[in-house]
Amino acid sequence: MEINKLKASPVAEEISRRMREFEELHEKSDYEWFSELCFCILTSYSSAELGLKIQKELGCENFLRLPLETLCDKLRKGGHRFWEKRANFIVCARNFRNIKEIVTGFSDERKAREWLVRNIKGLGYKEASHFLRNVGYRNIAILDRHVIRVMFEYGLINEVPKTVTRKKYLEFEQKLEKLAEELNLSLGELDLYMWFMKTGKVLK
């Protein structure tokens, strides 16, 4: 598999560096965790690049403090297609500004993910997994279109589904767990390798 070649290439160090950044963020405050939560809300039906751009422009303070109307304007000017809906999701998420305290209160990341999906508007399993990986949790899969496409191309799944239900998500995640074990990688690392295979980038 191509991943074995990538593990012996400079990409491996780039991925290790990115994983260290996630571990460092794990030690930061609710403040930084909330900013990362907003980033993951923004990437849904958009892109990591645009989410990063807006996150850098706004910073933690504005995600927490800006009035809804101003936040809408910032997201619209930032180029987000669904600026109004995402701004509303971010304002609703402010009810959980102690997000680090909440998430770290769970015994494992799978339980934390269930809570996130149930309680944070704008987060499905993919976005909740993305957030958890970015704040230092390694053992969940981020099943975006790039990863699912790689799974299909390598025969891990029989088709690319139009929608991914909870049942399907967990089923696909189990398949990736087996692959990660074979490759001696965490699910978080495997995601970055698979994402690189489709995009040529190692983003958060």
C-alpha positions in Angstrom: 0.0 0.0 0.0 1.2 3.5 -0.8 1.1 4.4 2.9 4.1 2.2 3.6 6.1 4.2 1.0 4.9 7.4 2.6 6.0 6.2 6.0 9.6 6.0 4.6 9.4 9.5 3.1 9.6 13.1 4.4 5.8 13.1 4.6 6.2 10.9 7.8 8.0 13.6 9.6 5.5 16.2 8.5 2.7 14.0 9.9 4.6 13.4 13.1 5.0 17.1 13.5 1.3 17.7 13.0 0.4 15.0 15.6 2.7 16.8 18.1 0.8 20.0 17.4 -2.4 18.2 18.3 -0.9 16.9 21.5 0.2 20.4 22.4 -3.3 21.8 21.9 -4.6 19.1 24.2 -2.7 20.8 27.1 -4.1 24.3 26.2 -7.2 25.9 27.7 -10.9 25.9 27.0 -10.3 29.1 25.1 -8.1 27.4 22.5 -10.3 24.3 22.4 -13.3 26.4 21.6 -11.5 28.0 18.7 -10.7 24.6 17.4 -14.4 23.5 17.8 -15.4 26.6 15.7 -12.8 25.6 13.1 -14.3 22.2 12.7 -17.8 23.7 12.5 -16.6 25.9 9.7 -15.0 23.1 7.7 -18.3 21.2 7.3 -19.5 21.6 3.7 -16.5 23.8 3.1 -12.7 23.1 3.3 -10.0 22.9 5.9 -8.2 25.8 4.0 -11.1 28.1 4.4 -11.7 27.1 8.0 -8.0 27.8 8.8 -8.2 31.2 7.0 -11.2 32.3 9.0 -9.9 30.9 12.3 -6.7 32.9 11.9 -8.6 36.1 11.0 -11.0 35.9 13.9 -9.0 34.3 16.7 -10.4 32.8 19.9 -11.8 36.1 21.3 -14.0 36.9 18.4 -15.5 33.4 18.2 -16.6 33.8 21.8 -17.6 37.5 21.8 -18.8 38.8 18.5 -22.5 39.5 18.2 -24.3 37.2 15.7 -24.8 39.9 13.1 -21.1 40.8 13.1 -20.0 37.2 13.1 -22.3 36.6 10.1 -20.7 39.5 8.3 -17.1 38.2 9.0 -17.9 34.7 7.7 -19.6 36.1 4.6 -16.7 38.4 3.9 -14.3 35.5 4.6 -15.9 33.6 1.8 -17.9 30.9 3.6 -20.8 29.7 1.5 -23.0 28.9 4.5 -22.0 32.0 6.6 -25.4 32.5 8.3 -25.9 28.9 9.4 -22.3 28.5 10.6 -22.4 31.8 12.6 -25.6 30.5 14.3 -23.9 27.2 15.1 -20.9 29.0 16.7 -23.1 31.3 18.8 -25.1 28.2 20.0 -21.8 26.4 20.8 -21.0 29.3 23.3 -23.2 27.5 25.7 -20.4 25.0 26.0 -17.4 27.3 26.2 -16.0 25.0 28.9 -15.6 22.4 26.1 -12.3 21.1 27.3 -13.7 20.4 30.8 -16.7 18.6 29.2 -14.7 16.4 26.8 -12.0 15.4 29.2 -14.7 14.3 31.7 -15.5 11.3 29.5 -13.6 8.1 30.0 -12.8 7.8 26.2 -13.0 9.7 23.0 -15.9 7.6 21.6 -18.2 8.6 24.4 -17.1 12.2 24.1 -17.9 12.0 20.3 -21.4 10.8 21.0 -21.9 13.8 23.4 -20.6 16.2 20.8 -22.9 14.9 18.0 -25.9 15.1 20.3 -25.2 18.5 21.8 -23.2 20.7 19.4 -25.2 22.0 16.5 -23.3 21.6 13.2 -21.3 18.6 14.3 -21.9 15.2 12.8 -19.6 12.2 13.4 -17.0 13.4 10.9 -16.8 16.9 12.4 -16.8 15.7 16.0 -14.0 13.2 15.1 -12.1 16.0 13.4 -12.3 18.2 16.5 -11.3 15.4 18.9 -8.3 14.4 16.7 -7.2 18.1 16.5 -7.2 18.4 20.3 -5.0 15.3 20.8 -7.2 12.2 20.6 -5.8 9.6 18.3 -8.2 6.7 18.2 -11.1 8.0 16.1 -11.5 8.1 12.3 -12.3 11.2 10.3 -14.3 9.9 7.4 -14.4 12.7 4.9 -14.8 12.3 1.2 -11.0 11.9 0.6 -10.6 9.1 3.1 -13.8 7.3 1.9 -12.5 7.5 -1.7 -9.2 6.0 -0.7 -11.0 3.2 1.2 -13.0 2.4 -1.9 -9.9 2.5 -4.2 -8.1 0.0 -2.0 -11.1 -2.3 -1.7 -11.8 -1.6 2.0 -15.4 -0.8 1.0 -17.6 -1.8 -2.0 -19.0 1.6 -2.9 -18.8 5.2 -2.0 -22.1 5.9 -0.2 -24.1 9.1 -0.9 -24.7 9.6 2.8 -22.8 8.1 5.8 -25.2 7.1 8.6 -24.0 6.5 12.2 -24.1 2.7 11.6 -22.1 3.1 8.4 -19.6 5.5 10.0 -18.8 3.0 12.8 -18.6 0.2 10.4 -16.1 2.0 8.2 -14.2 3.1 11.3 -13.8 -0.5 12.4 -12.3 -1.3 9.0 -9.8 1.5 9.4 -8.9 0.3 12.9 -7.8 -3.0 11.4 -5.7 -1.2 8.7 -4.2 1.1 11.3 -3.1 -1.8 13.4 -1.5 -3.6 10.4 0.4 -0.4 9.6 1.3 0.3 13.2 -0.4 3.7 13.1 -3.0 5.4 15.2 -6.3 6.2 13.4 -5.4 9.9 13.7 -2.1 9.3 11.8 -3.7 7.0 9.3 -6.2 9.8 8.4 -3.4 12.2 7.7 -1.7 9.7 5.4 -4.9 9.0 3.5 -5.8 12.6 3.2 -2.3 13.3 1.9 -2.8 10.6 -0.7 -5.7 12.5 -2.2 -4.7 16.2 -1.6 -0.9 16.2 -1.4 -1.3 18.2 1.8 -0.9 17.6 5.6 -3.4 20.0 7.1 -5.2 19.8 10.5 
